[in-house]
């Protein structure tokens, strides 16, 4: 690229950047930012409700799994005790 092309690209970028800053700081842009931020907050609330529900369900599943393991361990202990008694009787 020659010097004039580079200079033209630089000037175009500077002009576009200046126009972009003006465009992004206007009233309409601020209204759009407010709407996007409000939608983000609503989405956050919705997601947090879903996360809370999943956490509650996970806690229930964990408690059920612990109960199941305890009952299985008790059953195995009874079976072991019964097999020991059977061995002693013989």
VEXPASE-807885 format. One record per residue: residue in one letter; x negated, y negated, z negated of N, C-alpha, C, O in turn. Coordinates in Angstrom, 1 decimal. Layout:
% VEXPASE-807885
 r    nc1    nc2    nc3   cac1   cac2   cac3    cc1    cc2    cc3    oc1    oc2    oc3
 A      X      Y      Z      X      Y      Z      X      Y      Z      X      Y      Z
...
This chain:
% VEXPASE-807885
 r    nc1    nc2    nc3   cac1   cac2   cac3    cc1    cc2    cc3    oc1    oc2    oc3
 X   -0.8    1.2    0.0    0.0    0.0    0.0   -0.9   -1.2    0.0   -1.9   -1.3   -0.6
 X   -0.4   -2.2    0.7   -1.2   -3.4    0.7   -0.8   -4.3   -0.4    0.2   -4.0   -1.1
 X   -1.5   -5.4   -0.6   -1.2   -6.3   -1.7    0.2   -6.9   -1.6    0.8   -7.1   -2.7
 X    0.6   -7.2   -0.5    2.0   -7.9   -0.3    3.1   -6.9   -0.7    4.1   -7.3   -1.3
 X    2.9   -5.7   -0.4    3.9   -4.7   -0.8    4.0   -4.5   -2.3    5.0   -4.4   -2.9
 X    2.8   -4.4   -2.9    2.7   -4.3   -4.3    3.3   -5.5   -5.0    4.0   -5.4   -6.0
 X    3.0   -6.7   -4.5    3.5   -7.9   -5.1    5.0   -8.0   -4.9    5.7   -8.4   -5.8
 X    5.6   -7.6   -3.8    7.0   -7.6   -3.5    7.7   -6.6   -4.5    8.7   -6.9   -5.1
 X    7.1   -5.4   -4.7    7.6   -4.4   -5.7    7.6   -5.0   -7.1    8.6   -4.8   -7.8
 X    6.6   -5.7   -7.4    6.5   -6.3   -8.8    7.5   -7.4   -9.0    8.2   -7.4  -10.0
 X    7.7   -8.2   -8.0    8.7   -9.3   -8.1   10.1   -8.7   -8.1   10.9   -9.2   -8.8
 X   10.3   -7.7   -7.3   11.6   -7.1   -7.3   12.0   -6.5   -8.6   13.1   -6.6   -9.1
 X   11.0   -5.8   -9.2   11.2   -5.2  -10.5   11.4   -6.2  -11.6   12.3   -6.1  -12.5
 X   10.7   -7.3  -11.6   10.9   -8.4  -12.6   12.2   -9.0  -12.4   12.9   -9.3  -13.4
 X   12.6   -9.3  -11.2   13.9   -9.9  -10.9   15.1   -8.9  -11.4   16.0   -9.4  -12.0
 X   14.9   -7.7  -11.0   15.9   -6.7  -11.4   16.0   -6.6  -12.9   17.1   -6.4  -13.5
 X   14.8   -6.6  -13.6   14.7   -6.5  -15.1   15.4   -7.7  -15.7   16.1   -7.5  -16.7
 X   15.2   -8.9  -15.2   15.8  -10.1  -15.7   17.3  -10.0  -15.6   18.1  -10.4  -16.5
 X   17.7   -9.6  -14.4   19.2   -9.5  -14.1   19.8   -8.4  -15.0   20.9   -8.6  -15.5
 X   19.1   -7.3  -15.2   19.5   -6.2  -16.0   19.7   -6.7  -17.5   20.7   -6.3  -18.1
 X   18.8   -7.5  -18.0   18.9   -7.9  -19.4   20.1   -8.8  -19.5   20.9   -8.7  -20.5
 X   20.3   -9.7  -18.6   21.5  -10.6  -18.6   22.8   -9.7  -18.5   23.8  -10.0  -19.2
 X   22.8   -8.7  -17.7   24.0   -7.9  -17.5   24.3   -7.1  -18.8   25.4   -7.0  -19.2
 X   23.2   -6.5  -19.4   23.4   -5.7  -20.6   23.7   -6.5  -21.8   24.2   -5.9  -22.8
 X   23.5   -7.8  -21.8   23.8   -8.6  -23.0   25.1   -9.4  -22.8   25.4  -10.3  -23.6
 X   25.9   -9.2  -21.8   27.1   -9.9  -21.6   28.3   -9.4  -22.5   28.1   -8.4  -23.2
 X   29.4  -10.1  -22.4   30.6   -9.8  -23.2   31.1   -8.4  -22.9   31.5   -7.6  -23.7
 X   31.2   -8.2  -21.6   31.8   -6.9  -21.1   30.9   -5.7  -21.6   31.4   -4.7  -22.0
 X   29.6   -5.9  -21.5   28.7   -4.9  -22.0   28.9   -4.6  -23.5   28.9   -3.5  -23.9
 X   29.0   -5.7  -24.2   29.2   -5.5  -25.7   30.5   -4.8  -26.0   30.6   -3.9  -26.9
 X   31.6   -5.1  -25.2   32.8   -4.3  -25.4   32.6   -2.8  -25.1   33.1   -2.0  -25.8
 X   31.9   -2.6  -24.1   31.6   -1.2  -23.7   30.8   -0.5  -24.8   31.1    0.7  -25.1
 X   29.8   -1.2  -25.4   29.0   -0.6  -26.5   29.9   -0.3  -27.7   29.8    0.8  -28.3
 X   30.9   -1.2  -28.0   31.8   -1.0  -29.1   32.6    0.3  -28.9   32.8    1.1  -29.8
 X   33.1    0.4  -27.7   34.0    1.6  -27.3   33.2    2.9  -27.4   33.7    3.9  -27.9
 X   32.0    2.9  -26.9   31.1    4.0  -26.9   30.8    4.4  -28.3   30.8    5.6  -28.7
 X   30.4    3.4  -29.2   30.1    3.7  -30.6   31.3    4.2  -31.3   31.1    5.1  -32.1
 X   32.5    3.7  -31.1   33.7    4.2  -31.7   34.0    5.6  -31.3   34.4    6.4  -32.2
 X   33.8    5.9  -30.1   34.0    7.3  -29.6   33.0    8.2  -30.2   33.3    9.4  -30.6
 X   31.8    7.8  -30.4   30.8    8.6  -31.0   31.1    8.9  -32.5   30.9   10.0  -33.0
 X   31.6    7.9  -33.2   32.0    8.1  -34.6   33.2    9.0  -34.7   33.2    9.9  -35.6
 X   34.2    8.9  -33.8   35.3    9.8  -33.8   34.8   11.3  -33.5   35.3   12.2  -34.2
 X   33.9   11.4  -32.6   33.4   12.7  -32.3   32.6   13.3  -33.5   32.7   14.5  -33.8
 X   31.8   12.4  -34.2   31.1   12.9  -35.3   32.0   13.4  -36.4   31.8   14.5  -37.0
 X   33.1   12.7  -36.7   34.1   13.2  -37.6   34.7   14.5  -37.2   34.8   15.4  -38.1
 X   35.0   14.7  -36.0   35.6   15.9  -35.5   34.6   17.1  -35.6   34.9   18.2  -36.0
 X   33.4   16.8  -35.3   32.3   17.8  -35.4   32.1   18.2  -36.8   31.9   19.4  -37.1
 X   32.1   17.2  -37.7   31.8   17.5  -39.1   33.0   18.4  -39.7   32.7   19.2  -40.6
 X   34.2   18.1  -39.3   35.3   19.0  -39.7   35.1   20.4  -39.3   35.3   21.4  -40.0
 X   34.7   20.6  -38.0   34.4   21.9  -37.5   33.3   22.6  -38.3   33.3   23.8  -38.6
 X   32.2   21.8  -38.6   31.1   22.4  -39.3   31.5   22.8  -40.7   31.1   23.9  -41.2
 X   32.3   22.0  -41.3   32.8   22.4  -42.7   33.6   23.7  -42.6   33.5   24.5  -43.5
 X   34.5   23.8  -41.6   35.3   25.0  -41.5   34.4   26.2  -41.3   34.6   27.3  -41.9
 X   33.4   26.1  -40.4   32.4   27.2  -40.2   31.7   27.5  -41.5   31.5   28.7  -41.7
 X   31.2   26.5  -42.2   30.5   26.8  -43.5   31.4   27.5  -44.5   30.9   28.5  -45.1
 X   32.7   27.1  -44.6   33.6   27.8  -45.5   33.8   29.3  -45.1   33.8   30.2  -45.9
 X   34.0   29.5  -43.8   34.1   30.9  -43.3   32.9   31.7  -43.5   33.0   32.9  -43.9
 X   31.7   31.1  -43.3   30.5   31.8  -43.5   30.3   32.2  -45.0   29.8   33.3  -45.3
 X   30.7   31.3  -45.9   30.7   31.6  -47.3   31.6   32.8  -47.7   31.2   33.6  -48.5
 X   32.8   32.8  -47.1   33.7   33.9  -47.3   33.1   35.2  -46.8   33.2   36.2  -47.5
 X   32.5   35.2  -45.6   31.9   36.4  -45.0   30.8   36.9  -45.9   30.7   38.1  -46.2
 X   30.0   36.0  -46.4   28.9   36.3  -47.3   29.4   37.0  -48.6   28.8   38.0  -49.0
 X   30.4   36.4  -49.2   30.9   37.0  -50.4   31.5   38.3  -50.1   31.3   39.3  -50.9
 X   32.2   38.5  -49.0   32.7   39.8  -48.7   31.6   40.9  -48.4   31.7   42.0  -48.9
 X   30.6   40.4  -47.8   29.5   41.3  -47.5   28.8   41.7  -48.8   28.4   42.9  -49.0
 X   28.6   40.8  -49.8   28.0   41.2  -51.1   28.9   42.1  -51.8   28.4   43.1  -52.4
 X   30.2   41.9  -51.8   31.2   42.9  -52.4   31.1   44.3  -51.8   31.1   45.3  -52.5
 X   31.0   44.3  -50.5   30.9   45.6  -49.8   29.6   46.3  -50.2   29.6   47.5  -50.5
 X   28.5   45.6  -50.3   27.2   46.2  -50.6   27.3   46.7  -52.1   26.7   47.7  -52.4
 X   27.9   45.9  -53.0   28.0   46.3  -54.4   28.8   47.6  -54.5   28.5   48.5  -55.2
 X   29.9   47.7  -53.8   30.8   48.9  -53.8   30.1   50.1  -53.2   30.2   51.2  -53.7
 X   29.3   49.8  -52.1   28.6   50.9  -51.5   27.5   51.4  -52.5   27.3   52.6  -52.6
 X   26.8   50.5  -53.1   25.8   50.9  -54.1   26.4   51.7  -55.3   25.8   52.7  -55.7
 X   27.5   51.2  -55.7   28.2   52.0  -56.8   28.6   53.4  -56.4   28.4   54.3  -57.1
 X   29.1   53.5  -55.2   29.5   54.8  -54.6   28.3   55.7  -54.5   28.4   56.9  -54.8
 X   27.2   55.2  -54.0   26.0   56.0  -53.9   25.5   56.4  -55.2   25.0   57.5  -55.4
 X   25.6   55.5  -56.2   25.1   55.9  -57.6   26.0   57.0  -58.1   25.4   57.9  -58.8
 X   27.3   56.9  -57.9   28.2   58.0  -58.4   27.8   59.3  -57.7   27.8   60.4  -58.3
 X   27.6   59.3  -56.4   27.2   60.5  -55.6   25.9   61.1  -56.1   25.8   62.3  -56.2
 X   24.9   60.2  -56.4   23.6   60.7  -56.9   23.8   61.3  -58.3   23.2   62.3  -58.6
 X   24.6   60.7  -59.1   24.9   61.2  -60.5   25.6   62.6  -60.4   25.3   63.5  -61.1
 X   26.5   62.7  -59.5   27.2   63.9  -59.3   26.3   65.0  -58.8   26.4   66.2  -59.2
 X   25.4   64.7  -57.9   24.5   65.7  -57.3   23.5   66.1  -58.4   23.1   67.3  -58.4
 X   23.1   65.2  -59.3   22.2   65.6  -60.4   22.9   66.5  -61.3   22.3   67.5  -61.8
 X   24.2   66.2  -61.7   24.9   67.1  -62.5   25.1   68.5  -61.9   25.1   69.5  -62.6
 X   25.4   68.5  -60.6   25.5   69.8  -59.9   24.2   70.6  -60.0   24.3   71.8  -60.1
 X   23.1   69.9  -59.8   21.8   70.6  -59.9   21.5   71.2  -61.3   21.0   72.2  -61.5
 X   21.9   70.4  -62.3   21.7   70.8  -63.7   22.6   72.0  -64.1   22.2   72.8  -64.9
 X   23.8   72.1  -63.5   24.7   73.2  -63.8   24.2   74.5  -63.2   24.5   75.5  -63.7
 X   23.5   74.4  -62.2   23.0   75.6  -61.5   21.8   76.1  -62.2   21.3   77.2  -61.8
